[in-house]
Amino acid sequence: MSQAAYIEQNKDRFLQELFDLLRIPSISADSAFAGDVRQCAESVAAHLRNAGADNVSIEETAGHPIVYGEKIVNPSWPTILIYGHYDVQPSAPDELWTTPAFEPNVRDGKIYARGAADDKGQFFMHVKAFETMMKTNSLCCNVKFMIEGEEEVGSGNLGPYCVNNREKLKADVILISDTSMVANDCPSIDVGLRGLSYVEVEVTGPNRDLHSGVYGGAVANPINALCSMIASMHDENRHITIPGFYNDVLETSAEDREAMSRIPFDIEEYKKDLDVNDVLGEKGFSTIERTGIRPTLDVNGIWGGYTGEGSKTVLPSKAYAKISMRLVPNQSSEAITRLFKNHFESIAPPGIKVEVKPHHGGEPVLTPTDSGAYKAAAAAMKDTFGKDPIPTRGGGSIPIVALFEKELKTKVVLMGFGLDSDALHSPNEHYGIFNYFKGIETIPRFFHHFAELNKS
């Protein structure tokens, strides 16, 4: 039986098995869901076994477990290591979902559920592609799977795991589907990712909440102070004002910027999709450049004081914010976190104490377009999409990519099948059924081309 026939014959089952996985609320950030995270790991392990993987195990870490499996058919064949993550972001605010986050629902050819695109739908393509190759006797490379449960909280335990298992994880390439394409009719491959520095700030004024009538105007208000401090971190050109922030930025060449300008992009459609009347960002750069080759600073959450129903005239004791900075090549997450901390503490007004708590970070990466692995991915996409993919820079961060290159000395190929419009991390996250099956169809072609390139 051909691969295409096998996929068609098992199409409904492939969907239902993904739906079952999506029903598990494997939220790694909330300890209340630790049992669900464990259940999801066990489900992933069972799917790997059923697909034909050997030595499948749930590998314990100091946090959530990593699922490992492999199929070593011939030691002389090239080996592909598949990475993905089974943990998901919290679903809140749940009231903004059209249908419940953990009850998969299909509308307009899209699967709506938390984790549909990030990353359950994408890593599960690899499991089903592997099953397809096994059942059609067409597996032409050795394969290893490493599916973790802490990507959404920074992959803090993945580094030690890689260091302790270098030999077991040894491979010729690492293949990841946790990124997006330009469009369903315009395939692309990410060749760069931004890094990340993520911090939480705590701003303290008086030692207790105060009556805003008795004390207002006489004592520093932490929320007012926090808002002013955050607002000061961008100038009128949307440049970040932290001293030294841009010192190590690797500027993109004019040639690369010109190539990026050729990427199909409709600014009016972009604004319409987001329901905004204009875009905003660093002066002198296009929207695609702002989200791919420039560093950023954004507030991800801010809170303090009274937020319940009705009114409470209170001057709060504390205010908080979570802030993320996306980084570009040559910037160091550790150095940027240190610069932020020093600057944020230095701009605190009188009567205000500041504490900066680093959460997690990751390093920016660039991957070569002249490697055999990239050429195999490009050829695979051309086979199934009918056109050459465009090399693009992703705006998001996958901290483990730099980790893999450092600890496993292995290059990564980012062959994602999602879309930027999939509402990752947001209510109504979704993943196209077209994209899911296009991935299952394309991944075996990558194996084929990678095997051919490694024979020559």
C-alpha positions as CSV (number, residue, x, y, z in Angstrom):
1,M,0.0,0.0,0.0
2,S,1.3,3.5,-0.8
3,Q,1.7,6.1,1.9
4,A,-1.0,8.2,0.4
5,A,-3.5,5.3,0.4
6,Y,-2.6,4.5,4.0
7,I,-3.1,8.1,5.1
8,E,-6.5,8.3,3.3
9,Q,-7.6,4.9,4.7
10,N,-6.8,6.1,8.3
11,K,-7.8,9.7,8.0
12,D,-10.7,9.6,10.4
13,R,-8.7,7.7,13.0
14,F,-5.7,10.1,12.7
15,L,-8.1,12.9,13.5
16,Q,-9.9,11.2,16.4
17,E,-6.6,10.3,18.0
18,L,-5.5,13.9,17.9
19,F,-8.8,14.9,19.4
20,D,-8.3,12.5,22.3
21,L,-4.9,14.1,22.9
22,L,-6.3,17.6,22.8
23,R,-8.9,16.7,25.4
24,I,-6.2,16.3,28.0
25,P,-5.6,19.7,29.8
26,S,-1.8,19.3,30.0
27,I,-1.1,22.8,31.4
28,S,2.5,22.7,32.6
29,A,2.4,26.1,34.3
30,D,-0.3,25.2,36.8
31,S,0.5,22.5,39.4
32,A,-3.3,21.8,39.7
33,F,-2.9,20.1,36.2
34,A,0.1,17.9,37.1
35,G,-2.0,14.8,36.9
36,D,-3.2,15.7,33.5
37,V,0.3,16.4,32.3
38,R,1.3,12.9,33.4
39,Q,-1.7,11.4,31.7
40,C,-0.8,13.2,28.5
41,A,2.8,11.8,28.7
42,E,1.4,8.3,29.1
43,S,-0.9,8.8,26.1
44,V,2.0,10.0,23.9
45,A,4.0,7.0,24.9
46,A,1.1,4.7,24.0
47,H,0.8,6.3,20.6
48,L,4.5,5.9,19.9
49,R,4.3,2.2,20.9
50,N,1.2,1.6,18.7
51,A,3.0,3.4,15.8
52,G,5.9,0.9,16.0
53,A,8.5,2.7,18.1
54,D,10.9,0.7,20.3
55,N,12.3,1.4,23.8
56,V,9.5,3.8,24.5
57,S,9.8,5.2,28.0
58,I,8.5,8.0,30.2
59,E,11.8,9.7,31.4
60,E,11.5,11.4,34.8
61,T,12.9,14.9,35.3
62,A,12.8,17.3,38.3
63,G,9.6,18.5,36.7
64,H,7.3,17.0,34.1
65,P,8.5,13.9,32.2
66,I,9.9,13.6,28.8
67,V,8.6,10.8,26.4
68,Y,11.3,9.0,24.5
69,G,11.0,6.4,21.8
70,E,13.1,5.2,18.8
71,K,13.3,2.9,15.8
72,I,16.8,2.0,14.8
73,V,16.5,-0.1,11.6
74,N,20.0,0.1,10.4
75,P,23.0,1.7,12.2
76,S,24.4,2.8,8.9
77,W,21.3,4.8,8.0
78,P,21.1,8.5,9.0
79,T,19.2,9.2,12.2
80,I,16.5,11.9,12.6
81,L,15.6,13.1,16.1
82,I,12.0,14.4,16.3
83,Y,11.4,17.0,19.0
84,G,8.0,18.3,20.2
85,H,6.1,19.2,23.3
86,Y,2.9,17.8,24.7
87,D,2.3,20.6,27.3
88,V,0.1,23.5,26.5
89,Q,-0.6,27.1,27.6
90,P,-3.3,27.8,30.2
91,S,-6.8,28.3,28.5
92,A,-7.8,31.4,30.4
93,P,-9.8,33.5,29.8
94,D,-12.1,30.6,29.2
95,E,-15.1,32.8,28.6
96,L,-13.6,34.1,25.4
97,W,-13.6,30.6,23.8
98,T,-16.4,30.0,21.4
99,T,-16.3,26.3,22.4
100,P,-14.5,24.9,25.5
101,A,-10.7,24.8,25.1
102,F,-10.3,21.1,25.8
103,E,-13.3,19.9,23.8
104,P,-12.0,19.9,20.2
105,N,-14.5,21.4,17.7
106,V,-14.2,21.5,13.9
107,R,-15.4,24.7,12.2
108,D,-14.5,25.9,8.7
109,G,-12.0,23.1,8.3
110,K,-10.1,24.0,11.4
111,I,-9.6,22.2,14.7
112,Y,-10.4,24.5,17.7
113,A,-8.7,23.5,20.9
114,R,-5.9,24.5,23.2
115,G,-2.7,22.9,21.9
116,A,-4.2,22.2,18.4
117,A,-1.4,24.0,16.7
118,D,1.0,24.5,19.6
119,D,2.2,21.8,19.6
120,K,0.0,18.7,19.9
121,G,-1.3,18.9,16.3
122,Q,2.2,19.5,15.0
123,F,4.2,16.9,16.9
124,F,1.5,14.3,16.4
125,M,1.9,14.7,12.6
126,H,5.3,13.1,13.1
127,V,3.9,10.2,15.1
128,K,1.3,9.5,12.4
129,A,3.9,10.0,9.6
130,F,6.1,7.5,11.4
131,E,3.2,5.1,11.6
132,T,2.5,5.5,7.9
133,M,6.2,4.8,7.0
134,M,6.2,1.7,9.3
135,K,2.9,0.3,8.0
136,T,3.9,0.8,4.3
137,N,7.4,-0.5,4.9
138,S,9.0,2.8,3.7
139,L,11.0,4.0,6.7
140,C,14.4,4.9,5.2
141,C,16.0,6.6,8.2
142,N,16.4,5.7,11.8
143,V,14.2,7.9,14.0
144,K,14.2,9.0,17.6
145,F,11.4,10.9,19.4
146,M,11.9,13.3,22.4
147,I,8.5,14.9,23.3
148,E,8.7,17.0,26.4
149,G,6.2,18.5,28.9
150,E,7.8,21.8,29.9
151,E,8.3,23.9,26.7
152,E,5.6,26.4,27.7
153,V,7.4,27.1,31.0
154,G,10.9,27.4,29.6
155,S,12.1,23.8,29.2
156,G,14.1,24.1,32.5
157,N,14.8,20.4,32.8
158,L,15.5,19.6,29.2
159,G,19.1,20.9,29.3
160,P,20.2,18.5,32.1
161,Y,18.4,15.7,30.3
162,C,20.2,16.4,27.1
163,V,23.6,16.6,28.9
164,N,22.9,13.2,30.6
165,N,21.7,11.5,27.5
166,R,24.0,12.8,24.7
167,E,24.7,9.3,23.3
168,K,21.0,8.2,23.4
169,L,20.0,11.4,21.6
170,K,22.8,11.3,19.0
171,A,21.4,12.1,15.6
172,D,22.3,13.6,12.2
173,V,19.5,16.3,12.4
174,I,16.8,17.4,14.7
175,L,13.4,18.0,13.0
176,I,10.9,20.3,14.8
177,S,7.4,21.3,13.8
178,D,6.5,24.1,16.2
179,T,6.6,27.0,13.7
180,S,4.4,28.4,11.0
181,M,4.3,28.9,7.2
182,V,3.5,32.1,5.3
183,A,0.2,30.7,4.0
184,N,-1.3,27.4,2.9
185,D,-0.5,28.2,-0.7
186,C,2.9,29.7,0.2
187,P,5.1,27.2,2.1
188,S,8.0,28.5,4.1
189,I,10.7,27.3,6.4
190,D,11.9,29.2,9.4
191,V,15.7,29.8,9.3
192,G,15.9,32.0,12.4
193,L,14.2,32.4,15.7
194,R,14.3,35.2,18.3
195,G,15.5,34.6,21.8
196,L,13.6,35.5,25.0
197,S,14.1,37.2,28.3
198,Y,11.0,36.9,30.5
199,V,10.7,38.7,33.9
200,E,8.2,39.5,36.5
201,V,8.4,42.8,38.4
202,E,7.0,43.7,41.8
203,V,6.6,47.3,42.8
204,T,6.0,48.2,46.4
205,G,4.9,51.4,48.0
206,P,3.4,51.6,51.5
207,N,3.4,48.6,53.8
208,R,-0.4,48.1,53.4
209,D,-3.3,49.2,51.2
210,L,-4.4,52.7,52.1
211,H,-7.6,54.8,51.9
212,S,-7.2,56.8,48.7
213,G,-8.9,59.8,50.2
214,V,-6.8,60.0,53.3
215,Y,-3.5,59.2,51.6
216,G,-4.0,59.9,47.9
217,G,-1.6,62.6,46.7
218,A,0.7,62.2,49.6
219,V,2.1,58.7,49.1
220,A,3.5,57.1,45.9
221,N,0.9,54.8,44.2
222,P,2.7,51.6,43.0
223,I,0.3,51.2,40.0
224,N,0.9,54.8,38.9
225,A,4.6,54.3,39.3
226,L,4.6,51.0,37.5
227,C,2.7,52.5,34.5
228,S,5.1,55.4,34.3
229,M,8.1,53.2,34.5
230,I,6.9,50.8,31.7
231,A,5.8,53.7,29.5
232,S,9.4,55.2,29.8
233,M,10.9,52.1,28.3
234,H,10.0,53.1,24.7
235,D,10.8,56.4,23.1
236,E,8.8,58.3,20.4
237,N,10.3,56.0,17.7
238,R,9.4,52.8,19.6
239,H,13.1,52.2,20.4
240,I,13.7,50.5,23.7
241,T,15.4,52.9,26.1
242,I,17.3,50.4,28.3
243,P,21.0,51.6,28.1
244,G,23.0,49.0,26.1
245,F,20.0,47.1,24.9
246,Y,21.0,47.3,21.2
247,N,24.8,47.0,21.7
248,D,25.1,43.4,20.5
249,V,22.3,43.3,17.9
250,L,23.4,41.7,14.7
251,E,22.1,44.0,12.0
252,T,20.4,42.3,9.1
253,S,22.1,42.9,5.7
254,A,20.4,45.0,3.0
255,E,20.3,41.9,0.8
256,D,18.4,39.9,3.5
257,R,16.0,42.7,4.1
258,E,15.3,43.0,0.4
259,A,14.6,39.2,0.3
260,M,12.2,39.6,3.2
261,S,10.4,42.3,1.4
262,R,9.5,39.8,-1.3
263,I,7.6,37.6,1.2
264,P,3.8,37.8,0.3
265,F,2.2,40.0,2.9
266,D,-0.9,42.1,2.7
267,I,-0.9,44.8,5.4
268,E,-4.6,45.5,5.0
269,E,-5.5,41.8,5.5
270,Y,-3.2,41.8,8.5
271,K,-5.0,44.7,10.1
272,K,-8.4,43.3,9.2
273,D,-7.6,39.9,10.8
274,L,-6.5,41.7,14.0
275,D,-9.4,44.3,13.8
276,V,-6.9,47.2,14.3
277,N,-6.9,50.4,12.3
278,D,-3.1,50.6,12.1
279,V,0.1,48.9,13.0
280,L,2.7,50.2,15.5
281,G,6.4,49.4,15.9
282,E,10.0,50.5,15.7
283,K,10.5,53.3,13.2
284,G,12.3,52.4,10.0
285,F,11.2,48.8,9.8
286,S,8.4,47.0,8.1
287,T,5.9,44.8,10.0
288,I,7.6,41.6,8.8
289,E,11.0,43.0,9.9
290,R,9.7,44.1,13.3
291,T,8.4,40.6,14.0
292,G,11.4,38.7,12.7
293,I,14.7,40.6,12.9
294,R,14.2,43.3,15.6
295,P,14.2,42.9,19.4
296,T,11.1,43.9,21.3
297,L,9.8,44.6,24.8
298,D,6.2,43.9,25.7
299,V,4.1,43.8,28.8
300,N,2.3,40.4,29.0
301,G,0.3,41.1,32.1
302,I,-0.2,43.8,34.7
303,W,-2.2,43.8,37.9
304,G,-2.6,45.3,41.4
305,G,-5.1,47.0,43.7
306,Y,-8.8,46.4,43.5
307,T,-10.3,44.7,40.4
308,G,-13.5,43.3,41.7
309,E,-17.1,44.3,41.0
310,G,-18.0,47.8,42.0
311,S,-15.7,50.3,43.6
312,K,-13.1,50.3,46.4
313,T,-11.2,53.5,46.9
314,V,-7.9,52.0,47.7
315,L,-4.3,53.1,47.2
316,P,-2.6,49.7,46.7
317,S,0.5,48.5,48.5
318,K,1.8,46.6,45.5
319,A,1.6,46.4,41.7
320,Y,3.0,43.7,39.4
321,A,3.8,43.1,35.7
322,K,5.1,40.3,33.5
323,I,7.4,41.5,30.8
324,S,9.0,39.7,27.8
325,M,11.8,40.8,25.6
326,R,12.3,39.1,22.2
327,L,16.0,39.0,21.2
328,V,17.8,38.8,17.9
329,P,21.2,37.2,17.0
330,N,24.2,38.1,19.2
331,Q,22.0,39.2,22.1
332,S,22.3,37.2,25.3
333,S,19.2,36.5,27.4
334,E,21.3,36.6,30.5
335,A,22.9,39.9,29.6
336,I,19.5,41.5,28.6
337,T,17.9,40.3,31.8
338,R,20.7,42.0,33.8
339,L,20.4,45.2,31.8
340,F,16.6,45.3,32.3
341,K,17.0,44.7,36.1
342,N,19.6,47.4,36.5
343,H,17.6,49.9,34.5
344,F,14.2,49.2,36.0
345,E,15.5,49.5,39.5
346,S,17.3,52.8,38.6
347,I,14.1,54.5,37.4
348,A,12.0,53.8,40.4
349,P,10.6,57.1,41.8
350,P,11.0,58.0,45.5
351,G,8.9,56.0,47.9
352,I,8.9,52.9,45.6
353,K,10.8,49.6,46.0
354,V,11.3,47.4,43.0
355,E,12.1,43.7,42.7
356,V,12.8,42.0,39.4
357,K,12.3,38.2,39.2
358,P,13.8,36.5,36.2
359,H,11.6,33.6,34.9
360,H,13.1,32.0,31.9
361,G,15.0,32.8,28.8
362,G,16.4,31.4,25.6
363,E,18.9,32.4,22.9
364,P,18.2,33.5,19.3
365,V,19.4,31.2,16.5
366,L,20.0,31.2,12.8
367,T,20.1,28.0,10.8
368,P,21.9,27.5,7.5
369,T,20.0,27.3,4.2
370,D,22.9,25.5,2.5
371,S,22.9,22.4,4.6
372,G,21.7,19.0,3.4
373,A,19.0,19.0,6.1
374,Y,17.5,22.3,4.9
375,K,17.7,21.1,1.3
376,A,15.8,17.9,2.2
377,A,13.1,19.9,3.9
378,A,12.8,22.3,1.0
379,A,12.6,19.4,-1.5
380,A,9.9,17.7,0.7
381,M,7.8,20.8,0.7
382,K,8.1,21.2,-3.0
383,D,7.0,17.6,-3.5
384,T,3.7,18.2,-1.6
385,F,3.0,21.9,-2.1
386,G,4.2,22.0,-5.7
387,K,6.5,25.0,-5.1
388,D,9.7,25.9,-3.4
389,P,9.4,27.1,0.2
390,I,10.5,30.6,1.2
391,P,13.2,30.9,4.0
392,T,11.7,33.1,6.7
393,R,12.6,34.4,10.2
394,G,10.2,33.4,12.9
395,G,9.2,36.0,15.5
396,G,8.7,33.5,18.3
397,S,11.2,31.7,20.5
398,I,12.0,28.1,20.9
399,P,14.8,28.2,23.5
400,I,15.7,24.5,23.1
401,V,17.0,25.1,19.5
402,A,20.1,26.9,20.8
403,L,20.3,24.3,23.6
404,F,20.3,21.4,21.1
405,E,23.1,23.0,19.1
406,K,25.2,23.6,22.2
407,E,24.6,20.3,24.1
408,L,23.9,17.8,21.3
409,K,26.1,19.5,18.6
410,T,23.3,18.9,16.1
411,K,21.7,21.3,13.7
412,V,17.9,21.8,13.7
413,V,15.4,22.1,10.8
414,L,12.2,24.1,11.7
415,M,9.6,22.6,9.3
416,G,6.3,23.9,10.8
417,F,2.9,23.7,9.2
418,G,0.9,26.1,11.3
419,L,-0.1,29.7,10.4
420,D,0.4,32.9,12.2
421,S,-3.4,33.3,12.3
422,D,-3.8,30.1,14.4
423,A,-4.3,32.1,17.6
424,L,-1.4,30.5,19.5
425,H,-1.6,31.2,23.3
426,S,-5.0,32.9,22.7
427,P,-8.6,31.9,23.1
428,N,-9.9,29.9,20.1
429,E,-6.5,28.5,19.1
430,H,-7.0,26.4,16.0
431,Y,-5.1,24.3,13.5
432,G,-6.2,23.6,9.9
433,I,-7.1,20.0,9.0
434,F,-5.4,20.7,5.7
435,N,-2.2,21.6,7.6
436,Y,-2.4,18.5,9.8
437,F,-2.6,16.1,6.9
438,K,-0.2,18.1,4.7
439,G,2.4,17.6,7.5
440,I,1.7,13.9,7.7
441,E,2.2,13.7,3.9
442,T,5.3,15.9,3.8
443,I,7.3,14.4,6.7
444,P,8.0,11.1,5.0
445,R,9.3,13.0,2.0
446,F,11.8,14.7,4.3
447,F,13.0,11.2,5.4
448,H,13.3,10.2,1.7
449,H,15.3,13.2,0.7
450,F,17.5,13.2,3.8
451,A,18.3,9.6,3.2
452,E,19.1,10.2,-0.5
453,L,21.4,13.2,0.4
454,N,23.2,11.1,3.0
455,K,23.9,8.3,0.5
456,S,25.7,10.6,-1.9
